[in-house]
Protein backbone atom coordinates (compact mmCIF):
# COMPACT_ATOMS: atom_id res chain seq x y z
CA UNK A 1 0.00 0.00 0.00
CA UNK A 2 1.35 3.43 -0.96
CA UNK A 3 2.16 5.73 1.92
CA UNK A 4 0.62 9.18 2.14
CA UNK A 5 3.23 11.90 1.87
CA UNK A 6 2.96 14.89 4.20
CA UNK A 7 2.47 18.12 2.28
CA UNK A 8 2.52 21.86 2.86
CA UNK A 9 1.02 24.19 0.22
CA UNK A 10 1.69 27.89 0.56
CA UNK A 11 -1.25 29.82 -0.88
CA UNK A 12 -2.32 33.40 -1.50
CA UNK A 13 -5.35 34.96 0.22
CA UNK A 14 -7.80 33.99 -2.55
CA UNK A 15 -6.74 30.32 -2.40
CA UNK A 16 -6.88 30.43 1.40
CA UNK A 17 -10.45 31.74 1.38
CA UNK A 18 -11.48 29.09 -1.17
CA UNK A 19 -10.04 26.45 1.17
CA UNK A 20 -11.63 27.83 4.36
CA UNK A 21 -15.10 28.70 2.98
CA UNK A 22 -16.53 25.13 2.79
CA UNK A 23 -14.90 24.02 6.06
CA UNK A 24 -16.87 24.65 9.24
CA UNK A 25 -14.91 22.80 11.94
CA UNK A 26 -12.09 24.48 13.77
CA UNK A 27 -10.24 24.95 17.00
CA UNK A 28 -9.97 28.50 18.32
CA UNK A 29 -6.95 29.29 20.47
CA UNK A 30 -7.15 32.28 22.81
CA UNK A 31 -4.97 33.34 25.72
CA UNK A 32 -6.09 33.00 29.34
CA UNK A 33 -5.40 35.68 31.94
CA UNK A 34 -2.44 33.64 33.25
CA UNK A 35 -0.86 33.39 29.77
CA UNK A 36 -1.77 29.77 29.08
CA UNK A 37 -3.76 28.90 25.98
CA UNK A 38 -7.47 28.08 25.88
CA UNK A 39 -8.55 25.87 22.98
CA UNK A 40 -12.18 25.60 21.94
CA UNK A 41 -13.60 23.27 19.26
CA UNK A 42 -16.22 25.12 17.25
CA UNK A 43 -18.38 25.54 14.20
CA UNK A 44 -17.24 28.48 12.09
CA UNK A 45 -17.78 30.15 8.77
CA UNK A 46 -16.66 33.11 6.69
CA UNK A 47 -18.71 36.26 6.47
CA UNK A 48 -19.06 38.38 3.34
CA UNK A 49 -16.00 40.42 4.39
CA UNK A 50 -13.88 37.23 4.62
CA UNK A 51 -13.69 37.21 8.42
CA UNK A 52 -14.06 34.00 10.38
CA UNK A 53 -17.31 34.09 12.35
CA UNK A 54 -18.16 32.01 15.42
CA UNK A 55 -21.50 31.90 17.22
CA UNK A 56 -21.21 31.48 20.99
CA UNK A 57 -22.40 32.69 24.40
CA UNK A 58 -21.03 35.68 26.34
CA UNK A 59 -20.25 33.48 29.38
CA UNK A 60 -17.76 31.27 27.52
CA UNK A 61 -14.04 31.43 28.34
CA UNK A 62 -13.18 32.18 24.72
CA UNK A 63 -15.29 35.34 24.85
CA UNK A 64 -13.68 36.58 28.06
CA UNK A 65 -10.26 35.84 26.59
CA UNK A 66 -11.00 37.70 23.33
CA UNK A 67 -12.31 40.70 25.23
CA UNK A 68 -8.99 40.85 27.10
CA UNK A 69 -6.59 39.87 24.26
CA UNK A 70 -7.80 40.08 20.67
CA UNK A 71 -4.91 38.04 19.19
CA UNK A 72 -6.18 34.54 18.33
CA UNK A 73 -5.40 31.60 16.10
CA UNK A 74 -7.74 29.11 14.48
CA UNK A 75 -6.91 25.66 13.22
CA UNK A 76 -9.33 25.04 10.34
CA UNK A 77 -9.99 21.31 9.93
CA UNK A 78 -11.36 19.24 7.07
CA UNK A 79 -14.40 17.05 7.73
CA UNK A 80 -12.12 14.03 7.20
CA UNK A 81 -9.75 13.88 10.17
CA UNK A 82 -6.91 12.87 7.83
CA UNK A 83 -7.68 15.73 5.47
CA UNK A 84 -5.92 19.03 5.00
CA UNK A 85 -5.88 21.83 7.58
CA UNK A 86 -4.62 25.38 7.87
CA UNK A 87 -3.61 27.58 10.79
CA UNK A 88 -4.97 31.15 10.76
CA UNK A 89 -3.72 34.04 12.88
CA UNK A 90 -5.91 37.04 13.42
CA UNK A 91 -7.50 39.78 15.42
CA UNK A 92 -10.85 38.98 17.05
CA UNK A 93 -13.75 41.11 18.18
CA UNK A 94 -16.92 40.22 20.06
CA UNK A 95 -20.28 41.44 18.77
CA UNK A 96 -23.02 41.48 21.39
CA UNK A 97 -26.74 41.83 20.79
CA UNK A 98 -28.34 43.83 19.30
CA UNK A 99 -25.32 44.61 17.08
CA UNK A 100 -24.81 40.90 16.37
CA UNK A 101 -28.34 40.25 15.10
CA UNK A 102 -27.86 40.86 11.37
CA UNK A 103 -24.32 39.39 11.38
CA UNK A 104 -25.95 36.21 12.81
CA UNK A 105 -28.15 36.05 9.71
CA UNK A 106 -25.04 36.34 7.51
CA UNK A 107 -23.28 33.67 9.62
CA UNK A 108 -26.16 31.20 9.21
CA UNK A 109 -26.64 31.96 5.51
CA UNK A 110 -22.95 31.45 4.71
CA UNK A 111 -22.76 28.14 6.58
CA UNK A 112 -26.17 26.55 6.03
CA UNK A 113 -28.02 28.58 3.38
CA UNK A 114 -31.45 30.10 3.74
CA UNK A 115 -33.46 29.70 6.93
CA UNK A 116 -37.18 28.97 6.53
CA UNK A 117 -38.12 31.79 8.94
CA UNK A 118 -35.57 34.55 9.55
CA UNK A 119 -37.74 36.27 12.16
CA UNK A 120 -37.86 33.02 14.15
CA UNK A 121 -34.07 32.65 13.82
CA UNK A 122 -33.47 36.22 15.02
CA UNK A 123 -35.83 35.66 17.95
CA UNK A 124 -33.95 32.47 18.90
CA UNK A 125 -30.61 34.34 18.92
CA UNK A 126 -32.10 37.00 21.21
CA UNK A 127 -33.73 34.44 23.54
CA UNK A 128 -30.48 32.51 23.80
CA UNK A 129 -28.53 35.73 24.41
CA UNK A 130 -25.84 34.75 21.95
CA UNK A 131 -22.85 36.73 20.76
CA UNK A 132 -20.64 36.49 17.71
CA UNK A 133 -16.86 36.40 17.51
CA UNK A 134 -15.42 37.80 14.27
CA UNK A 135 -11.79 37.22 13.37
CA UNK A 136 -9.96 39.27 10.77
CA UNK A 137 -7.35 37.00 9.20
CA UNK A 138 -3.96 38.70 9.44
CA UNK A 139 -1.65 35.79 8.54
CA UNK A 140 -1.81 32.07 7.79
CA UNK A 141 0.40 29.06 7.48
CA UNK A 142 0.48 26.55 4.67
CA UNK A 143 -2.42 24.25 3.88
CA UNK A 144 -1.04 21.02 5.30
CA UNK A 145 -1.72 17.30 5.26
CA UNK A 146 -0.12 14.78 7.56
CA UNK A 147 1.71 11.68 6.48
CA UNK A 148 5.17 10.30 6.00
CA UNK A 149 8.14 12.46 5.07
CA UNK A 150 8.80 12.22 1.32
CA UNK A 151 12.03 10.26 1.98
CA UNK A 152 9.96 7.40 3.48
CA UNK A 153 7.05 7.41 1.00
CA UNK A 154 8.45 4.64 -1.19
CA UNK A 155 9.93 2.58 1.67
CA UNK A 156 8.51 -0.84 2.43
C-alpha positions in Angstrom: 0.0 0.0 0.0 1.4 3.4 -1.0 2.2 5.7 1.9 0.6 9.2 2.1 3.2 11.9 1.9 3.0 14.9 4.2 2.5 18.1 2.3 2.5 21.9 2.9 1.0 24.2 0.2 1.7 27.9 0.6 -1.3 29.8 -0.9 -2.3 33.4 -1.5 -5.4 35.0 0.2 -7.8 34.0 -2.6 -6.7 30.3 -2.4 -6.9 30.4 1.4 -10.5 31.7 1.4 -11.5 29.1 -1.2 -10.0 26.5 1.2 -11.6 27.8 4.4 -15.1 28.7 3.0 -16.5 25.1 2.8 -14.9 24.0 6.1 -16.9 24.7 9.2 -14.9 22.8 11.9 -12.1 24.5 13.8 -10.2 24.9 17.0 -10.0 28.5 18.3 -7.0 29.3 20.5 -7.1 32.3 22.8 -5.0 33.3 25.7 -6.1 33.0 29.3 -5.4 35.7 31.9 -2.4 33.6 33.2 -0.9 33.4 29.8 -1.8 29.8 29.1 -3.8 28.9 26.0 -7.5 28.1 25.9 -8.6 25.9 23.0 -12.2 25.6 21.9 -13.6 23.3 19.3 -16.2 25.1 17.3 -18.4 25.5 14.2 -17.2 28.5 12.1 -17.8 30.1 8.8 -16.7 33.1 6.7 -18.7 36.3 6.5 -19.1 38.4 3.3 -16.0 40.4 4.4 -13.9 37.2 4.6 -13.7 37.2 8.4 -14.1 34.0 10.4 -17.3 34.1 12.4 -18.2 32.0 15.4 -21.5 31.9 17.2 -21.2 31.5 21.0 -22.4 32.7 24.4 -21.0 35.7 26.3 -20.2 33.5 29.4 -17.8 31.3 27.5 -14.0 31.4 28.3 -13.2 32.2 24.7 -15.3 35.3 24.8 -13.7 36.6 28.1 -10.3 35.8 26.6 -11.0 37.7 23.3 -12.3 40.7 25.2 -9.0 40.8 27.1 -6.6 39.9 24.3 -7.8 40.1 20.7 -4.9 38.0 19.2 -6.2 34.5 18.3 -5.4 31.6 16.1 -7.7 29.1 14.5 -6.9 25.7 13.2 -9.3 25.0 10.3 -10.0 21.3 9.9 -11.4 19.2 7.1 -14.4 17.1 7.7 -12.1 14.0 7.2 -9.7 13.9 10.2 -6.9 12.9 7.8 -7.7 15.7 5.5 -5.9 19.0 5.0 -5.9 21.8 7.6 -4.6 25.4 7.9 -3.6 27.6 10.8 -5.0 31.1 10.8 -3.7 34.0 12.9 -5.9 37.0 13.4 -7.5 39.8 15.4 -10.8 39.0 17.0 -13.8 41.1 18.2 -16.9 40.2 20.1 -20.3 41.4 18.8 -23.0 41.5 21.4 -26.7 41.8 20.8 -28.3 43.8 19.3 -25.3 44.6 17.1 -24.8 40.9 16.4 -28.3 40.3 15.1 -27.9 40.9 11.4 -24.3 39.4 11.4 -26.0 36.2 12.8 -28.1 36.1 9.7 -25.0 36.3 7.5 -23.3 33.7 9.6 -26.2 31.2 9.2 -26.6 32.0 5.5 -23.0 31.5 4.7 -22.8 28.1 6.6 -26.2 26.6 6.0 -28.0 28.6 3.4 -31.5 30.1 3.7 -33.5 29.7 6.9 -37.2 29.0 6.5 -38.1 31.8 8.9 -35.6 34.5 9.6 -37.7 36.3 12.2 -37.9 33.0 14.1 -34.1 32.6 13.8 -33.5 36.2 15.0 -35.8 35.7 18.0 -33.9 32.5 18.9 -30.6 34.3 18.9 -32.1 37.0 21.2 -33.7 34.4 23.5 -30.5 32.5 23.8 -28.5 35.7 24.4 -25.8 34.8 22.0 -22.9 36.7 20.8 -20.6 36.5 17.7 -16.9 36.4 17.5 -15.4 37.8 14.3 -11.8 37.2 13.4 -10.0 39.3 10.8 -7.4 37.0 9.2 -4.0 38.7 9.4 -1.6 35.8 8.5 -1.8 32.1 7.8 0.4 29.1 7.5 0.5 26.6 4.7 -2.4 24.3 3.9 -1.0 21.0 5.3 -1.7 17.3 5.3 -0.1 14.8 7.6 1.7 11.7 6.5 5.2 10.3 6.0 8.1 12.5 5.1 8.8 12.2 1.3 12.0 10.3 2.0 10.0 7.4 3.5 7.1 7.4 1.0 8.4 4.6 -1.2 9.9 2.6 1.7 8.5 -0.8 2.4 
